[in-house]
Amino acid sequence: MGELTELVVDTVKNLPNLPTHLKIAFSIFTLIFLFQTVSLLLRPTIEGIDLPKFYIFIFIVAPIPRDILLSETTFRHIDQDGKDCGSKPLGYWKKTFDAKKKAAQQRGDFSNKVPDIEDAEVFISLVVPAFNEEERLGKMLAEAVDYLEQQYGIAAGAQLANGNLHQRKSNKTDSANGVLSSPNPHPIGWEILVISDGSKDKTTDTALAFARSQSAAVAQSIRVTLLVENRGKGGAVTHGMRHVRGQYVLFADADGASKFEDLGKLVQEAKKIEDVKGRAVVVGSRAHLVGSEEVVKRSFLRNLLMHSFHLLLWILTPPATASIRDTQCGFKLFSRASLPEIIPYMHSEGWIFDVEMLMLAELAGIPVAEVPIGWHEVNGSKLNVLWDSMSMAWGLFILRAAWSMGVYRRD
């Protein structure tokens, strides 16, 4: 209780431009709410409602992702002649993963051992969820392609092959882009998957027009998939990560708010923390910016809700996830080996999906690190501060209850 009270008080102190009496009132209200939430999760009965009935309630309200439509397993890209290639089937590592798992069960192996994922074809995959982003997408793609081509493209790959760019892993040194040469070098190259999440504007056309403006090699590295109906940011990210070919997979918001050249720092950190299976998750973090002008000049309501959400995370998520200072930053890196233990078990398709990814990583024992990145506010956010904050709080509660009570399971 003392630790929770101290956390609430410290959080409230960081709220800008708030009179002391309101800070005290907010602290009391927050503590009451959090203690009620803990009681709700831990008591065998809930105000006269027995646990089986509460389980049924969670079973009914817990979200279940909709089925993937056939057209959503295809992509469009610009061919070497500058023409739209039309719909082509996406590679689908999860399909092979599911087949291996089914074959193991047919042999009588129900150990839930995670099958190996197919080998990577490129070094970096970038997944960009985009809902009605025709205004902001082009600039973000330009920044991303500039960095990816410079650091991981054909020219960079040639330098890697010649030994001119990178040093060997045994030297325990790293290059700015995070690639290390070794007796068994990583695949080279990159790809971008733009997931147009039921967009009603020209998001898809914008992505294809950008690709057409690039060289043939770059254009063919950009694939665009259209989801027929909006799934939410989490659904779009998860969908894209089912089809990636990279050794490392980054998802980044289409607004370009994150400093893309910080990708190298995330890859470096992933290399440091990878376990013997090659699993790692690295979270780009804006926590170091909490006292900066970018954050302080936000509205009081937005800062209030941000700090309140952090308190909910602390109380409702398991220890490793709760220790992440910025779970919601749209700039996260996953090693390929970590994907089979996270992506097949995702349920959240809204704003809270990041937390489920981190909880699944913690459940699987995957090393997770947090790395500060550059970030700036970008106009045009589709986040409704009040409504979406309430939705995230509700989603977090249901997510934690569903996993705690066995409504969601890894089988």
C-alpha positions as a printed Julia matrix, in Angstrom:
411×3 Matrix{Float64}:
   0.0     0.0     0.0
   2.81    2.39    0.88
   4.55    1.8    -2.46
   1.33    2.41   -4.41
   0.58    5.59   -2.44
   4.1     6.89   -3.1
   3.69    6.16   -6.82
   0.4     8.08   -6.98
   1.85   11.06   -5.11
   4.94   11.19   -7.33
   2.79   10.99  -10.45
   0.49   13.78   -9.32
   3.47   16.0    -8.55
   4.43   15.77  -12.23
   1.06   17.14  -13.39
   1.69   20.67  -14.68
  -0.28   23.78  -13.68
  -2.59   22.06  -11.22
  -3.62   23.74   -7.92
  -2.55   21.89   -4.77
  -6.09   21.16   -3.58
  -6.93   19.54   -6.94
  -3.76   17.44   -6.8
  -4.78   16.17   -3.36
  -8.32   15.41   -4.55
  -7.01   13.6    -7.62
  -4.61   11.54   -5.48
  -7.41   10.4    -3.18
  -9.72    9.57   -6.09
  -6.99    7.64   -7.91
  -6.04    5.6    -4.84
  -9.68    4.66   -4.2
 -10.14    3.63   -7.84
  -6.95    1.55   -7.9
  -7.71   -0.23   -4.63
 -11.22   -1.03   -5.89
  -9.7    -2.41   -9.1
  -7.27   -4.63   -7.18
 -10.11   -5.9    -5.02
 -12.16   -6.66   -8.11
  -9.38   -8.83   -9.51
  -8.35  -10.58   -6.31
 -11.48  -11.26   -4.27
 -13.12  -14.7    -4.68
 -16.53  -12.98   -4.83
 -17.34   -9.55   -6.22
 -20.12   -7.78   -4.37
 -22.24  -10.88   -4.26
 -21.36  -12.1    -7.76
 -19.49  -15.4    -7.7
 -16.32  -16.0    -9.69
 -17.87  -18.33  -12.29
 -20.36  -15.62  -13.24
 -17.56  -13.07  -13.45
 -15.66  -15.48  -15.72
 -18.71  -15.73  -17.98
 -18.94  -11.94  -18.05
 -15.28  -11.6   -19.08
 -15.72  -14.41  -21.62
 -18.6   -12.5   -23.23
 -17.01   -9.03  -23.33
 -13.39  -10.0   -24.09
 -12.69   -9.09  -27.74
 -12.09  -11.81  -30.33
 -10.36  -10.73  -33.57
 -12.44  -11.17  -36.7
 -11.38  -13.68  -39.35
  -8.94  -12.55  -42.02
 -10.54  -12.1   -45.43
  -8.91  -13.66  -48.48
  -8.28  -10.29  -50.13
  -6.41   -9.17  -47.02
  -3.74  -11.83  -47.62
  -2.66  -10.08  -50.82
  -0.56   -7.02  -51.54
   0.09   -4.51  -54.29
   3.43   -3.05  -55.29
   5.1    -1.21  -58.16
   7.09   -3.44  -60.5
  10.38   -2.62  -62.23
   8.51   -0.98  -65.11
   6.71    1.42  -62.77
   3.36   -0.35  -63.07
   0.98   -1.49  -60.36
   1.44   -5.26  -60.22
  -2.12   -5.83  -58.97
  -2.91   -8.25  -56.16
  -0.3   -10.85  -55.26
  -0.33  -13.29  -52.33
   1.56  -12.25  -49.24
   4.09  -14.62  -47.76
   2.6   -15.99  -44.55
   5.04  -17.32  -41.96
   2.16  -17.94  -39.56
   0.55  -20.38  -41.98
   3.69  -22.53  -41.89
   3.85  -22.06  -38.12
   0.26  -23.31  -37.72
   0.96  -26.3   -39.98
   3.98  -27.3   -37.89
   1.98  -26.98  -34.69
  -0.89  -29.07  -36.09
   1.54  -31.75  -37.28
   3.07  -31.93  -33.79
  -0.38  -32.4   -32.24
  -1.18  -35.14  -34.74
   1.96  -36.91  -33.51
   0.59  -36.66  -29.98
   2.77  -33.73  -28.94
   0.54  -31.29  -27.01
   3.41  -29.67  -25.1
   2.73  -26.24  -26.63
   6.33  -26.13  -27.76
   6.68  -23.19  -30.14
   7.75  -24.32  -33.65
  10.64  -22.56  -35.35
   9.79  -19.72  -37.69
  10.94  -19.65  -41.31
  14.33  -18.09  -41.99
  14.43  -14.37  -42.7
  14.82  -13.08  -46.25
  15.75   -9.48  -45.4
  17.36   -7.8   -42.42
  14.65   -5.29  -41.48
  10.89   -5.33  -41.97
   8.95   -2.15  -41.27
   5.2    -2.43  -40.61
   3.26    0.83  -40.96
  -0.4     0.79  -39.8
  -2.25    3.53  -41.68
  -5.84    4.67  -41.33
  -6.76    7.64  -43.53
  -3.13    8.83  -43.63
  -2.87   10.31  -47.13
  -1.67   13.64  -45.68
   1.13   12.33  -43.45
   2.2     9.0   -44.93
   4.39   10.29  -47.77
   6.72   12.26  -45.53
   7.08    9.36  -43.1
   7.88    6.91  -45.91
  10.48    9.29  -47.35
  12.3     9.47  -44.02
  12.07    5.72  -43.52
  13.3     4.77  -47.0
  16.19    7.24  -46.8
  17.44    5.62  -43.6
  16.68    2.02  -44.54
  18.35    2.27  -47.94
  21.4     4.0   -46.54
  21.89    1.58  -43.66
  20.42   -1.72  -44.85
  20.07   -1.42  -48.62
  22.05   -2.97  -51.45
  25.01   -0.61  -51.08
  25.21   -1.21  -47.34
  24.95   -4.96  -47.99
  27.87   -4.84  -50.37
  29.98   -3.1   -47.74
  28.93   -5.79  -45.25
  30.0    -8.54  -47.65
  33.37   -6.85  -48.11
  33.86   -6.43  -44.39
  34.16   -2.66  -44.71
  31.17   -1.54  -42.68
  30.89   -3.75  -39.63
  33.02   -5.54  -37.08
  32.66   -9.07  -35.86
  30.42   -9.91  -32.93
  33.32  -11.36  -30.96
  34.75   -7.85  -30.73
  31.61   -6.77  -28.81
  31.39   -3.61  -30.86
  28.56   -2.43  -33.01
  27.89   -0.06  -35.86
  25.44    2.82  -35.91
  22.77    0.78  -37.67
  23.02   -2.18  -35.32
  24.17   -4.76  -37.91
  26.99   -7.08  -36.93
  28.93   -9.28  -39.31
  29.64  -12.85  -38.29
  30.72  -16.17  -39.84
  26.97  -16.6   -40.57
  25.97  -13.12  -41.74
  22.47  -11.79  -41.47
  20.34  -11.42  -44.58
  20.64   -7.99  -46.11
  18.03   -5.59  -47.38
  14.75   -4.26  -46.07
  11.03   -4.16  -46.78
   8.1    -1.95  -45.87
   4.55   -3.23  -45.38
   1.95   -0.47  -45.37
  -1.28   -1.8   -43.88
  -4.12    0.47  -44.99
  -6.59   -0.22  -42.21
  -9.92    0.18  -43.97
  -8.93    3.66  -45.13
 -11.59    5.7   -46.92
  -9.18    8.27  -48.35
  -6.24    7.83  -50.74
  -3.86    6.17  -48.28
  -3.26    3.18  -50.56
  -2.77    5.37  -53.62
  -0.39    7.62  -51.68
   1.79    4.68  -50.7
   1.87    3.32  -54.26
   2.56    6.78  -55.71
   5.48    7.18  -53.34
   6.86    3.78  -54.37
   6.49    4.73  -58.05
   8.63    7.82  -57.43
  11.53    5.69  -56.21
  14.06    3.51  -57.99
  12.91    0.09  -59.18
  14.74   -1.71  -56.36
  13.21    0.53  -53.69
   9.73    0.39  -55.22
   9.69   -3.41  -55.15
  10.59   -3.35  -51.44
   7.36   -1.52  -50.58
   4.22   -3.63  -50.32
   0.74   -2.27  -49.63
  -2.14   -4.29  -48.17
  -5.71   -3.04  -47.81
  -7.86   -4.29  -44.94
 -11.47   -4.27  -46.12
 -12.79   -3.1   -42.76
 -10.99   -1.09  -40.1
  -9.53   -3.36  -37.43
  -7.81   -0.75  -35.29
  -4.13    0.03  -34.97
  -3.4    -3.19  -33.08
  -5.19   -5.31  -35.66
  -3.3    -3.65  -38.5
   0.08   -4.09  -36.81
  -0.61   -7.73  -35.94
  -1.79   -8.42  -39.49
   1.38   -6.95  -40.96
   3.62   -8.87  -38.56
   2.09  -12.16  -39.71
   3.59  -11.56  -43.15
   7.02  -10.05  -42.51
  10.22  -11.5   -43.93
  12.75   -9.66  -41.77
  15.31  -10.77  -39.22
  14.1    -7.81  -37.19
  10.64   -6.26  -37.36
   9.8    -2.68  -36.48
   6.34   -1.19  -36.37
   6.19    2.57  -36.62
   3.31    5.03  -36.72
   2.44    6.62  -40.04
   2.62   10.15  -38.61
   6.43   10.12  -38.55
   6.54   11.45  -34.97
   9.41    9.12  -34.0
  12.94    9.91  -35.16
  13.55    7.1   -37.63
  17.32    7.14  -37.44
  16.98    5.89  -33.86
  16.14    2.49  -35.33
  19.84    1.64  -35.19
  19.81    2.11  -31.42
  16.94   -0.36  -31.11
  18.72   -2.98  -33.22
  21.9    -2.51  -31.17
  19.97   -3.06  -27.96
  18.2    -6.12  -29.36
  21.61   -7.61  -30.13
  22.71   -7.04  -26.56
  19.71   -8.63  -24.86
  18.87  -11.52  -27.22
  18.66  -14.86  -25.47
  20.05  -18.13  -26.83
  16.96  -18.5   -29.02
  17.54  -15.08  -30.56
  14.45  -13.58  -28.91
  14.26   -9.89  -27.99
  11.83   -6.98  -27.87
  13.0    -3.36  -27.7
  10.61   -0.53  -26.89
  11.27    2.95  -28.23
  10.55    5.27  -25.31
   9.49    8.89  -24.88
   9.64    8.7   -21.08
  12.71   10.96  -20.99
  10.61   13.7   -22.6
   7.99   13.91  -19.83
   9.34   17.23  -18.56
  10.05   18.61  -22.01
   8.22   21.48  -23.7
   6.58   19.04  -26.14
   4.77   17.33  -23.26
   4.27   20.22  -20.86
   2.51   22.34  -23.5
  -0.11   19.62  -24.01
  -3.56   20.21  -22.58
  -4.06   19.61  -18.87
  -6.62   16.88  -19.63
  -4.21   14.96  -21.85
  -1.43   15.05  -19.25
  -3.86   14.06  -16.51
  -5.12   11.07  -18.47
  -1.56   10.05  -19.45
  -0.42    9.88  -15.82
  -3.62    8.12  -14.76
  -3.09    5.47  -17.43
   0.47    4.9   -16.2
  -0.91    4.24  -12.72
  -3.38    1.7   -14.11
  -0.59   -0.03  -15.99
   1.47   -0.26  -12.81
  -1.35   -1.95  -10.9
  -2.91   -4.12  -13.62
   0.05   -5.56  -15.51
   2.68   -8.12  -14.44
   6.01   -6.82  -13.06
   8.19   -6.64  -16.17
   5.45   -4.99  -18.24
   4.63   -2.58  -15.42
   8.28   -1.49  -15.33
   8.14   -0.18  -18.91
   7.83    3.59  -18.65
   6.32    4.12  -22.1
   4.25    1.2   -23.36
   2.34    3.22  -25.96
   5.1     4.63  -28.16
   4.55    3.53  -31.77
   8.16    2.49  -32.37
   8.9    -1.07  -31.23
  11.37   -3.66  -32.52
  10.98   -7.46  -32.41
  13.51  -10.09  -33.33
  12.1   -12.67  -35.73
  12.47  -15.47  -33.2
  10.16  -13.65  -30.77
   7.22  -13.38  -33.19
   5.83  -16.97  -32.85
   5.46  -16.46  -29.08
   3.55  -13.19  -29.42
   1.67  -12.71  -32.7
  -0.4   -15.96  -32.78
  -1.84  -15.15  -29.35
  -2.84  -11.52  -29.88
  -6.42  -10.48  -29.18
  -6.36   -6.72  -28.71
  -6.86   -4.74  -31.9
  -7.3    -1.24  -30.44
  -4.92    1.17  -28.72
  -4.13   -1.23  -25.86
  -2.48   -3.85  -28.11
   1.06   -2.72  -27.16
   0.44   -3.83  -23.59
  -0.73   -7.27  -24.67
   2.4    -7.69  -26.8
   4.59   -6.84  -23.81
   2.59   -9.1   -21.49
   2.96  -12.01  -23.92
   6.69  -11.34  -24.18
   6.94  -11.41  -20.4
   4.87  -14.61  -20.22
   7.23  -16.28  -22.71
  10.36  -15.07  -20.89
  11.48  -12.92  -23.84
  14.05  -10.24  -22.88
  12.59   -6.72  -23.16
  14.47   -3.42  -23.07
  13.47    0.24  -23.3
  15.54    2.73  -25.33
  15.06    6.53  -25.43
  14.23    7.87  -28.89
  13.67   11.26  -30.48
  10.04   12.24  -30.89
   7.97   15.29  -31.74
   4.27   16.14  -31.74
   2.61   15.87  -35.16
  -0.73   17.44  -36.03
  -3.57   15.27  -37.27
  -3.76   12.7   -34.45
  -6.85   10.48  -34.6
  -6.76    9.89  -30.86
  -9.84   11.2   -29.07
  -8.17   12.04  -25.78
 -11.11   11.52  -23.43
 -13.03    8.74  -25.17
  -9.99    6.7   -26.23
  -8.41    7.04  -22.77
 -11.53    5.57  -21.19
 -11.56    2.87  -23.85
  -7.92    2.04  -23.1
  -8.58    1.82  -19.36
 -11.53   -0.54  -19.98
  -9.5    -2.54  -22.5
  -6.61   -2.88  -20.05
  -8.91   -4.19  -17.33
 -10.56   -6.73  -19.65
  -7.18   -7.77  -21.08
  -5.69   -8.45  -17.65
  -8.81  -10.26  -16.43
  -9.05  -12.4   -19.59
  -5.46  -13.59  -19.35
  -5.58  -14.02  -15.55
  -8.77  -16.09  -15.62
  -7.89  -18.27  -18.58
 -10.33  -16.75  -21.08
  -7.27  -16.06  -23.23
  -4.74  -18.91  -23.37
  -1.63  -19.87  -25.28
  -3.1   -23.01  -26.85
